[in-house]
Amino acid sequence: MEFVTLNNGVKMPVLGYGTFQTPPEQTTANVTEALKVGYRSIDTAQVYGTEQGVGEAIKRSGLNRDEVFITSKTQTDGYSETIQGIDASLKRLDSDYFDLMIIHWPTANSLETYRALIDALKAGKTRAIGVSNFNSKQLDKLIENVNIVPALDQIETHLYWQQAKMRPYLQDYNIVHESWAPLGENFGREMMAEPEVQILSEKYQVSAAQILLRFLTQQDIVTIPKSLNPVHVASNFDSLSFKLTTSEVANLKRLDRHQSIKDWPQTMRESAY
C-alpha cells in the first residue's frame, strides 16, 4: 500500500474501497471481501446506509480497529444536527472514532457544520476532518472563518475530468485531493477504450481499469473504487502493482475533457470558479 499524509500528520491509504450504492444488506459481505483482499481504507457515508455494515465487517475480519482507515460523510446541515449525526454514525459503526469525517455537500450552513467537525476532532471522535464537493470559492469562505484547514476534498475526478483547476488550489493549501468516480461511471467503457489506455494495458499486462486507477494514485490522488464483483475488487487493489512512467502520465493528462459524468453538481463545473 502507498499512503498520503494529511495536513495534521495522519496517514491515509492512497487506495480505498467505496460503498456508494452498495445495498446495506450486502455491505458486510462486500467490505469483508475487500478487507480479505488487502484494502485498509473504507469509504462510507450517513446517506449510504452502510456504516453499520462496515463496522460489522471489521469485527468479522479479525483486524484491530486501528488497522483500518474509515471515512464517513455528514448528511446534516448546521452545528447541533451534525454533532448528533456524528454520534449516531459512531453508534452504527460501533466505534469510538472515525479516521476521517467530511462534509458530504456544501450547504447554506457549511460553516456551522464544519465547526461541529472541528469540535468532533477535538473530542477525539475523528482523527481528521475535511469536505466533499467543495469548489475553491466555497473552500475560501470556509478557510477564512476557521483555524483548521480541511485535510481533504473529495471531488469527482477521473481521466475525462482531472480537476485541472482545483488540483493546484488543493496543493497550495496542502489539502489532499480525493477522487470519487475514478472509473468514470457512464464514461467508463469509453475511457477504457482510449488507444493510449489500451496501449498501456497491453504493455503492463493489466486491465484498462487498473491503468485508470494507477493514473490517479500515482499522482497522490486518493481513489475509492467500488465494485460488487470480487474479481474486480481484487483487480482494482492490484492496480498498485506497477508504475507508469512520467511521460505516460503526461500523455494520459492530455485526454482531459473537463467533463463531469452527469454535469453536476453545478457549483463544481469549472466555469463556476
Summary of the structure (lengths in Angstrom):
residues: 273
radius of gyration: 17.8
end to end distance: 34.3
largest distance: 53.6
contacts: 933
relative contact order: 0.13
helix: 47%
strand: 15%
